[in-house]
């Protein structure tokens, strides 16, 4: 029983140390998605402006 009780604090510390890495991973994924969205928005903007100047809007 004593060995089990000595392991529990280790797992609590270990699980706390994983959370920042997981959060940074999620932030990285969101950042990538935003970058892709900005590139796509730029393409749409160019397309709309091209259509407007060609008189198709």
C-alpha positions, 0 to 999 in steps of 0.5 A, a space after each residue: 500500500 505504501 508503494 502505491 501511495 508513493 506513486 500517486 504524487 509522481 503521476 500527478 506531477 507527470 500529468 501536470 507536466 503533459 498539459 503545457 505540451 498538449 496546449 502548445 500543440 493545440 495552439 500550433 494547430 490553431 495557428 496553422 489553420 488560421 494561416 491557411 484561412 488567411 491565405 484562402 481569404 487572400 485568394 478570394 479577395 483577389 478573385 473578387 477584385 479581379 471580377 469587379 475590375 473586369 466588370 463581372 460584378 
